[in-house]
């Protein structure tokens, strides 16, 4: 064997030993223990209330008391205004007129940026709205449900048509 072949053999052996040493032989370089549910840490009140298998992997003999609680209910966001709707296109849905429902004879009611201003979107029939303000025959409204696109356009205004999502 010549010197170059021996050098290559030594280099390859060294690389294999280092790789084996990294994956099998280093005492402190263990892989992170399986944590179970990836959201356990987010549900725990403090970091020390993680799943029990973490403590066993870290060498703790006594585990802290479990303090698992249900997450607080998610409060719905306050209604955000989406624009102005002509009052007669959305009649009241309840006696106090806290909710109105889009009810038109065409594909949707136009929603405008300002009273009588440019059309920004359109809402399909049956979309519930929360009236926020009134200006003459116009109503500033917020959706009472999560709006979802229909992937169609309003024929009358050429803007996206939205419906209630899930």
Secondary structure, DSSP 8 states (H G I E B T S, - for coil): --HHHHHHHHHHHHHHHHHHIIIII-SS-------SSTTHHHHSSSGGGS-HHHHHHHT-SS------------------EEEEEEGGGEEESSTT-S-EEE--SSS-EEEESSTT--EEEEE-TT-EEEEEEEETTEEEEEESS-EEEEEEE-TTT-SEEEEE--
